[in-house]
Amino acid sequence: MSTEHLNSLQRRLRAMHSLYEDACSTMNIDHVNYVEREGVLPIAFSLVHQLLIEDGAIVFLGGPAPLFNEQWATDIGLGIANHGKEMSVSEMMDQRIGHYDRFIELQTLVFRATEDFVSQLDPATLEEIVISSPYPPGIASTFSARVGGSKGICRSDAIECWIYQHGLRHMGEIEHARALVGLTGMTS
């Protein structure tokens, strides 16, 4: 892949991260922990889920180890110290952020680590397969497996699916949920 493709990927990641930064700077702990009704997850779920998935994904791409650990879970005051990917909505209904400022601190560190990692990639490595087909259980039914197809998931597709597209999907949830707490969306 080209340097232009890598530069585009870097710009898209920064733009997606900036949406989260803007959203978080215009919300408070009551907004993020608000529960509309049973079965509708709070914004806290989407924020924590997106961040922990991004933090954990980079290591599979050849990047640094995740930053999140038990100490961060305590410092943030998480209702559930888990990204919730394999959990049901009812199991994740109690996700809350107790210390919003510490959450934003971790978010800043994770976003910086992701952007630093991607900025140091050699464009030639973007086509390297990071998960081969046939896919293992837990991957076979994912969006990234559909994108990778029979060739396997390459580094570029993994960054796109696991970080960028995943982050945008959850930003859409956050934008909708912001309306439920009297705030506006993030983009026009």
C-alpha positions in Angstrom: 0.0 0.0 0.0 1.0 3.6 -0.5 2.1 6.3 1.7 -1.0 8.2 0.7 -3.2 5.3 2.0 -1.4 5.4 5.3 -1.7 9.2 5.5 -5.4 8.9 4.9 -5.8 6.2 7.5 -3.9 8.5 10.0 -6.2 11.4 9.2 -9.3 9.3 9.6 -8.2 7.9 13.0 -7.4 11.5 14.2 -10.8 12.7 13.0 -12.6 9.8 14.7 -10.7 10.4 17.9 -11.5 14.1 17.8 -15.2 13.3 17.7 -14.8 11.3 21.0 -12.7 14.1 22.5 -15.4 16.7 21.5 -18.2 14.5 22.7 -16.5 13.9 26.1 -15.7 17.5 26.6 -19.4 18.4 26.2 -20.7 15.7 28.5 -20.6 15.2 32.2 -20.8 12.2 34.4 -24.6 12.4 34.7 -24.9 12.4 30.9 -22.6 9.4 30.4 -24.2 7.3 33.2 -27.8 8.2 32.3 -30.1 5.1 31.7 -33.1 5.9 29.5 -34.7 2.5 30.4 -33.9 -1.1 30.8 -32.4 -2.5 27.7 -30.9 0.8 26.6 -27.2 0.9 27.5 -25.8 4.2 29.0 -23.3 6.2 27.0 -20.7 4.9 29.5 -21.0 1.5 27.9 -20.2 2.8 24.4 -17.3 5.0 25.7 -15.7 2.2 27.7 -16.3 -0.5 25.1 -14.8 1.5 22.2 -11.8 2.5 24.3 -11.0 -1.0 25.6 -11.4 -2.6 22.3 -9.1 -0.1 20.6 -6.6 -0.4 23.5 -6.5 -4.2 23.1 -6.5 -4.3 19.3 -3.2 -2.6 18.8 -1.2 -5.4 20.2 -2.6 -7.8 17.6 -1.3 -5.4 14.9 2.2 -5.4 16.3 1.8 -2.4 18.5 2.3 -1.9 22.3 0.6 -3.8 25.0 -2.7 -2.5 26.3 -2.7 0.3 28.8 -5.9 -0.8 30.6 -5.4 -2.8 33.8 -7.0 -3.4 37.2 -5.6 -0.2 38.5 -7.2 1.8 35.7 -10.5 0.0 36.3 -10.3 1.1 39.9 -9.2 4.7 39.1 -12.0 5.1 36.6 -14.5 3.5 38.9 -15.9 1.2 36.3 -19.2 -0.5 37.1 -17.9 -3.5 35.0 -14.2 -3.9 34.3 -14.8 -5.4 30.9 -15.3 -4.3 27.3 -18.5 -6.3 27.1 -17.9 -7.8 23.6 -19.0 -11.2 24.7 -21.6 -10.1 27.2 -25.3 -9.4 26.8 -27.0 -6.1 27.0 -28.6 -7.1 30.3 -25.2 -8.0 31.7 -23.8 -4.6 30.7 -26.7 -2.5 32.0 -24.6 -1.7 35.1 -21.7 -0.2 33.2 -20.9 3.2 34.7 -17.9 5.5 34.9 -17.3 6.7 38.5 -14.4 9.1 37.8 -14.9 10.8 34.4 -11.7 12.8 34.5 -9.6 9.6 34.9 -11.6 8.0 32.0 -10.7 10.9 29.8 -7.1 10.6 30.9 -6.9 7.0 29.8 -8.8 7.8 26.6 -6.1 10.4 25.8 -3.3 7.9 26.4 -4.9 5.2 24.3 -5.7 7.5 21.4 -2.1 8.8 21.5 -0.7 5.3 21.6 -2.8 4.2 18.6 -1.9 7.3 16.6 1.8 7.0 17.4 1.8 3.3 16.4 0.1 3.9 13.1 2.3 6.9 12.3 5.4 4.6 12.7 4.1 1.9 10.3 5.9 1.2 7.1 3.2 1.4 4.3 4.6 -1.9 2.9 3.4 -3.7 6.1 -0.2 -2.7 5.7 -1.0 -5.7 3.5 0.6 -8.2 5.9 -2.0 -10.8 7.2 -2.5 -10.5 10.9 -5.2 -13.2 11.2 -5.3 -16.0 8.6 -8.3 -17.6 7.1 -10.0 -20.0 8.1 -10.8 -17.8 11.0 -10.8 -19.0 14.6 -14.1 -19.0 16.6 -14.9 -15.5 17.8 -13.5 -14.0 14.6 -15.3 -16.0 11.9 -18.6 -14.1 12.5 -17.2 -10.6 12.7 -17.3 -7.7 10.3 -13.5 -7.9 9.9 -13.7 -11.5 8.7 -16.2 -10.4 6.1 -13.9 -7.6 5.0 -10.8 -9.9 5.0 -12.5 -12.7 3.2 -10.6 -15.8 2.2 -7.2 -14.1 2.1 -7.3 -13.3 5.9 -7.4 -10.0 7.7 -4.5 -7.7 6.7 -3.1 -5.0 9.0 -4.8 -2.2 7.0 -8.2 -3.9 7.2 -7.8 -4.7 10.9 -7.0 -1.0 11.7 -10.0 0.0 9.6 -12.4 -2.5 11.1 -11.2 -2.8 14.7 -10.4 0.8 15.4 -11.8 3.2 12.8 -15.1 1.7 11.7 -15.7 0.3 15.2 -15.2 3.7 16.7 -17.5 5.4 14.2 -20.2 2.8 14.9 -20.1 3.5 18.6 -19.9 7.3 18.0 -23.3 6.9 16.2 -24.7 5.3 19.3 -23.3 8.1 21.4 -24.7 10.8 19.1 -28.1 9.2 19.4 -27.9 8.8 23.1 -26.8 12.4 23.5 -30.2 13.5 22.3 -31.7 11.4 25.1 -29.9 13.6 27.6 -30.6 16.9 25.9 -27.4 17.3 24.0 -26.7 17.6 20.2 -25.0 15.3 17.8 -21.3 15.7 16.9 -21.3 16.2 13.1 -23.4 17.7 10.4 
